C-alpha cells in the first residue's frame, strides 16, 4: 500500500498543490497571449502585403 502511494505521477502531485496549479494556469495564459499576439502580427503583415500587391 505504501509503495503505490509513493509512486504517484508528478502531475498528480502538482495538481494537489494549489500554488503549482496557479503557476501552470499563469504559464498557459501567458503563452496563449503570446501566441495570439504573434497570430495577429502575422495577419497584419499578410494584410499589408495584399494591400501593397493590389495598389502597386
Backbone atoms as SQL, in Angstrom:
CREATE TABLE atoms (id INTEGER PRIMARY KEY, chain TEXT, resi INTEGER, resn TEXT, atom TEXT, x REAL, y REAL, z REAL);
INSERT INTO atoms VALUES
  (1, 'A', 1, 'UNK', 'N', 0.837, -1.207, 0.000),
  (2, 'A', 1, 'UNK', 'CA', 0.000, 0.000, 0.000),
  (3, 'A', 1, 'UNK', 'C', 0.877, 1.265, 0.000),
  (4, 'A', 2, 'UNK', 'N', 1.952, 1.231, 0.782),
  (5, 'A', 2, 'UNK', 'CA', 2.811, 2.410, 0.867),
  (6, 'A', 2, 'UNK', 'C', 3.525, 2.666, -0.459),
  (7, 'A', 3, 'UNK', 'N', 3.948, 1.581, -1.133),
  (8, 'A', 3, 'UNK', 'CA', 4.701, 1.757, -2.378),
  (9, 'A', 3, 'UNK', 'C', 3.829, 2.404, -3.456),
  (10, 'A', 4, 'UNK', 'N', 2.575, 1.967, -3.564),
  (11, 'A', 4, 'UNK', 'CA', 1.701, 2.534, -4.592),
  (12, 'A', 4, 'UNK', 'C', 1.455, 4.020, -4.313),
  (13, 'A', 5, 'UNK', 'N', 1.455, 4.400, -3.033),
  (14, 'A', 5, 'UNK', 'CA', 1.231, 5.812, -2.719),
  (15, 'A', 5, 'UNK', 'C', 2.471, 6.640, -3.058),
  (16, 'A', 6, 'UNK', 'N', 3.646, 6.038, -2.883),
  (17, 'A', 6, 'UNK', 'CA', 4.875, 6.779, -3.186),
  (18, 'A', 6, 'UNK', 'C', 5.039, 6.957, -4.689),
  (19, 'A', 7, 'UNK', 'N', 4.668, 5.920, -5.458),
  (20, 'A', 7, 'UNK', 'CA', 4.850, 6.003, -6.913),
  (21, 'A', 7, 'UNK', 'C', 3.631, 6.677, -7.531),
  (22, 'A', 8, 'UNK', 'N', 3.529, 7.985, -7.293),
  (23, 'A', 8, 'UNK', 'CA', 2.454, 8.775, -7.896),
  (24, 'A', 8, 'UNK', 'C', 3.043, 9.592, -9.031),
  (25, 'A', 9, 'UNK', 'N', 2.290, 9.783, -10.096),
  (26, 'A', 9, 'UNK', 'CA', 2.798, 10.645, -11.161),
  (27, 'A', 9, 'UNK', 'C', 3.041, 12.061, -10.656),
  (28, 'A', 10, 'UNK', 'N', 4.006, 12.729, -11.287),
  (29, 'A', 10, 'UNK', 'CA', 4.376, 14.070, -10.830),
  (30, 'A', 10, 'UNK', 'C', 3.209, 15.033, -11.007),
  (31, 'A', 11, 'UNK', 'N', 2.474, 14.880, -12.119),
  (32, 'A', 11, 'UNK', 'CA', 1.379, 15.826, -12.378),
  (33, 'A', 11, 'UNK', 'C', 0.290, 15.718, -11.317),
  (34, 'A', 12, 'UNK', 'N', 0.077, 14.501, -10.763),
  (35, 'A', 12, 'UNK', 'CA', -0.925, 14.335, -9.703),
  (36, 'A', 12, 'UNK', 'C', -0.488, 15.130, -8.477),
  (37, 'A', 13, 'UNK', 'N', 0.813, 15.072, -8.159),
  (38, 'A', 13, 'UNK', 'CA', 1.334, 15.831, -7.024),
  (39, 'A', 13, 'UNK', 'C', 1.180, 17.329, -7.283),
  (40, 'A', 14, 'UNK', 'N', 1.430, 17.737, -8.532),
  (41, 'A', 14, 'UNK', 'CA', 1.318, 19.160, -8.869),
  (42, 'A', 14, 'UNK', 'C', -0.129, 19.623, -8.770),
  (43, 'A', 15, 'UNK', 'N', -1.061, 18.765, -9.225),
  (44, 'A', 15, 'UNK', 'CA', -2.471, 19.147, -9.185),
  (45, 'A', 15, 'UNK', 'C', -2.966, 19.260, -7.750),
  (46, 'A', 16, 'UNK', 'N', -2.360, 18.474, -6.841),
  (47, 'A', 16, 'UNK', 'CA', -2.780, 18.545, -5.446),
  (48, 'A', 16, 'UNK', 'C', -2.330, 19.856, -4.811),
  (49, 'A', 17, 'UNK', 'N', -1.219, 20.420, -5.303),
  (50, 'A', 17, 'UNK', 'CA', -0.698, 21.666, -4.745),
  (51, 'A', 17, 'UNK', 'C', -1.353, 22.846, -5.460),
  (52, 'A', 18, 'UNK', 'N', -2.012, 23.699, -4.706),
  (53, 'A', 18, 'UNK', 'CA', -2.768, 24.797, -5.325),
  (54, 'A', 18, 'UNK', 'C', -1.839, 25.847, -5.921),
  (55, 'A', 19, 'UNK', 'N', -0.685, 26.062, -5.304),
  (56, 'A', 19, 'UNK', 'CA', 0.248, 27.070, -5.822),
  (57, 'A', 19, 'UNK', 'C', 0.709, 26.693, -7.220),
  (58, 'A', 20, 'UNK', 'N', 1.065, 25.426, -7.398),
  (59, 'A', 20, 'UNK', 'CA', 1.573, 24.990, -8.706),
  (60, 'A', 20, 'UNK', 'C', 0.463, 25.070, -9.752),
  (61, 'A', 21, 'UNK', 'N', -0.783, 24.819, -9.347),
  (62, 'A', 21, 'UNK', 'CA', -1.900, 24.928, -10.296),
  (63, 'A', 21, 'UNK', 'C', -2.002, 26.366, -10.796),
  (64, 'A', 22, 'UNK', 'N', -1.868, 27.323, -9.869),
  (65, 'A', 22, 'UNK', 'CA', -1.924, 28.730, -10.269),
  (66, 'A', 22, 'UNK', 'C', -0.774, 29.062, -11.205),
  (67, 'A', 23, 'UNK', 'N', 0.417, 28.532, -10.901),
  (68, 'A', 23, 'UNK', 'CA', 1.587, 28.788, -11.753),
  (69, 'A', 23, 'UNK', 'C', 1.360, 28.231, -13.150),
  (70, 'A', 24, 'UNK', 'N', 0.834, 26.995, -13.216),
  (71, 'A', 24, 'UNK', 'CA', 0.592, 26.361, -14.522),
  (72, 'A', 24, 'UNK', 'C', -0.435, 27.176, -15.308),
  (73, 'A', 25, 'UNK', 'N', -1.502, 27.616, -14.629),
  (74, 'A', 25, 'UNK', 'CA', -2.527, 28.406, -15.310),
  (75, 'A', 25, 'UNK', 'C', -1.940, 29.713, -15.830),
  (76, 'A', 26, 'UNK', 'N', -1.089, 30.354, -15.000),
  (77, 'A', 26, 'UNK', 'CA', -0.455, 31.603, -15.428),
  (78, 'A', 26, 'UNK', 'C', 0.407, 31.370, -16.656),
  (79, 'A', 27, 'UNK', 'N', 1.169, 30.268, -16.654),
  (80, 'A', 27, 'UNK', 'CA', 2.028, 29.960, -17.801),
  (81, 'A', 27, 'UNK', 'C', 1.185, 29.728, -19.049),
  (82, 'A', 28, 'UNK', 'N', 0.080, 28.974, -18.893),
  (83, 'A', 28, 'UNK', 'CA', -0.786, 28.686, -20.046),
  (84, 'A', 28, 'UNK', 'C', -1.366, 29.984, -20.610),
  (85, 'A', 29, 'UNK', 'N', -1.861, 30.850, -19.731),
  (86, 'A', 29, 'UNK', 'CA', -2.438, 32.128, -20.178),
  (87, 'A', 29, 'UNK', 'C', -1.366, 32.974, -20.849),
  (88, 'A', 30, 'UNK', 'N', -0.155, 32.994, -20.239),
  (89, 'A', 30, 'UNK', 'CA', 0.948, 33.797, -20.781),
  (90, 'A', 30, 'UNK', 'C', 1.296, 33.349, -22.196),
  (91, 'A', 31, 'UNK', 'N', 1.470, 32.027, -22.361),
  (92, 'A', 31, 'UNK', 'CA', 1.814, 31.510, -23.689),
  (93, 'A', 31, 'UNK', 'C', 0.657, 31.721, -24.670),
  (94, 'A', 32, 'UNK', 'N', -0.575, 31.618, -24.185),
  (95, 'A', 32, 'UNK', 'CA', -1.730, 31.844, -25.049),
  (96, 'A', 32, 'UNK', 'C', -1.750, 33.276, -25.572),
  (97, 'A', 33, 'UNK', 'N', -1.449, 34.233, -24.683),
  (98, 'A', 33, 'UNK', 'CA', -1.418, 35.633, -25.107),
  (99, 'A', 33, 'UNK', 'C', -0.308, 35.859, -26.122),
  (100, 'A', 34, 'UNK', 'N', 0.848, 35.228, -25.901),
  (101, 'A', 34, 'UNK', 'CA', 1.968, 35.375, -26.846),
  (102, 'A', 34, 'UNK', 'C', 1.558, 34.830, -28.211),
  (103, 'A', 35, 'UNK', 'N', 0.923, 33.651, -28.223),
  (104, 'A', 35, 'UNK', 'CA', 0.516, 33.046, -29.493),
  (105, 'A', 35, 'UNK', 'C', -0.507, 33.945, -30.202),
  (106, 'A', 36, 'UNK', 'N', -1.438, 34.524, -29.438),
  (107, 'A', 36, 'UNK', 'CA', -2.434, 35.423, -30.029),
  (108, 'A', 36, 'UNK', 'C', -1.755, 36.643, -30.639),
  (109, 'A', 37, 'UNK', 'N', -0.800, 37.228, -29.899),
  (110, 'A', 37, 'UNK', 'CA', -0.093, 38.416, -30.394),
  (111, 'A', 37, 'UNK', 'C', 0.651, 38.085, -31.682),
  (112, 'A', 38, 'UNK', 'N', 1.337, 36.946, -31.700),
  (113, 'A', 38, 'UNK', 'CA', 2.081, 36.543, -32.904),
  (114, 'A', 38, 'UNK', 'C', 1.113, 36.325, -34.066),
  (115, 'A', 39, 'UNK', 'N', -0.025, 35.698, -33.790),
  (116, 'A', 39, 'UNK', 'CA', -1.007, 35.447, -34.842),
  (117, 'A', 39, 'UNK', 'C', -1.549, 36.743, -35.427),
  (118, 'A', 40, 'UNK', 'N', -1.895, 37.700, -34.555),
  (119, 'A', 40, 'UNK', 'CA', -2.404, 38.981, -35.051),
  (120, 'A', 40, 'UNK', 'C', -1.328, 39.715, -35.840),
  (121, 'A', 41, 'UNK', 'N', -0.078, 39.632, -35.363),
  (122, 'A', 41, 'UNK', 'CA', 1.039, 40.294, -36.056),
  (123, 'A', 41, 'UNK', 'C', 1.205, 39.720, -37.456),
  (124, 'A', 42, 'UNK', 'N', 1.153, 38.390, -37.556),
  (125, 'A', 42, 'UNK', 'CA', 1.290, 37.740, -38.869),
  (126, 'A', 42, 'UNK', 'C', 0.128, 38.121, -39.783),
  (127, 'A', 43, 'UNK', 'N', -1.088, 38.179, -39.228),
  (128, 'A', 43, 'UNK', 'CA', -2.249, 38.567, -40.037),
  (129, 'A', 43, 'UNK', 'C', -2.078, 39.991, -40.553),
  (130, 'A', 44, 'UNK', 'N', -1.565, 40.890, -39.707),
  (131, 'A', 44, 'UNK', 'CA', -1.346, 42.269, -40.117),
  (132, 'A', 44, 'UNK', 'C', -0.342, 42.347, -41.251),
  (133, 'A', 45, 'UNK', 'N', 0.733, 41.565, -41.159),
  (134, 'A', 45, 'UNK', 'CA', 1.755, 41.570, -42.217),
  (135, 'A', 45, 'UNK', 'C', 1.143, 41.068, -43.521),
  (136, 'A', 46, 'UNK', 'N', 0.364, 40.004, -43.459),
  (137, 'A', 46, 'UNK', 'CA', -0.250, 39.454, -44.672),
  (138, 'A', 46, 'UNK', 'C', -1.212, 40.468, -45.288),
  (139, 'A', 47, 'UNK', 'N', -1.993, 41.140, -44.458),
  (140, 'A', 47, 'UNK', 'CA', -2.941, 42.136, -44.968),
  (141, 'A', 47, 'UNK', 'C', -2.175, 43.264, -45.653),
  (142, 'A', 48, 'UNK', 'N', -1.058, 43.694, -45.062),
  (143, 'A', 48, 'UNK', 'CA', -0.253, 44.755, -45.673),
  (144, 'A', 48, 'UNK', 'C', 0.285, 44.307, -47.019),
  (145, 'A', 49, 'UNK', 'N', 0.771, 43.067, -47.091),
  (146, 'A', 49, 'UNK', 'CA', 1.326, 42.568, -48.354),
  (147, 'A', 49, 'UNK', 'C', 0.250, 42.541, -49.438),
  (148, 'A', 50, 'UNK', 'N', -0.942, 42.063, -49.093),
  (149, 'A', 50, 'UNK', 'CA', -2.029, 42.024, -50.076),
  (150, 'A', 50, 'UNK', 'C', -2.398, 43.444, -50.511),
  (151, 'A', 51, 'UNK', 'N', -2.419, 44.368, -49.560),
  (152, 'A', 51, 'UNK', 'CA', -2.767, 45.758, -49.866),
  (153, 'A', 51, 'UNK', 'C', -1.759, 46.351, -50.851),
  (154, 'A', 52, 'UNK', 'N', -0.475, 46.107, -50.594),
  (155, 'A', 52, 'UNK', 'CA', 0.559, 46.646, -51.490),
  (156, 'A', 52, 'UNK', 'C', 0.490, 45.981, -52.867),
  (157, 'A', 53, 'UNK', 'N', 0.203, 44.682, -52.887),
  (158, 'A', 53, 'UNK', 'CA', 0.124, 43.988, -54.177),
  (159, 'A', 53, 'UNK', 'C', -1.034, 44.541, -55.004),
  (160, 'A', 54, 'UNK', 'N', -2.145, 44.877, -54.361),
  (161, 'A', 54, 'UNK', 'CA', -3.300, 45.388, -55.099),
  (162, 'A', 54, 'UNK', 'C', -3.025, 46.793, -55.629),
  (163, 'A', 55, 'UNK', 'N', -2.358, 47.622, -54.837),
  (164, 'A', 55, 'UNK', 'CA', -2.157, 49.021, -55.226),
  (165, 'A', 55, 'UNK', 'C', -0.979, 49.209, -56.162),
  (166, 'A', 56, 'UNK', 'N', 0.046, 48.354, -56.049),
  (167, 'A', 56, 'UNK', 'CA', 1.250, 48.560, -56.872),
  (168, 'A', 56, 'UNK', 'C', 1.423, 47.419, -57.850);
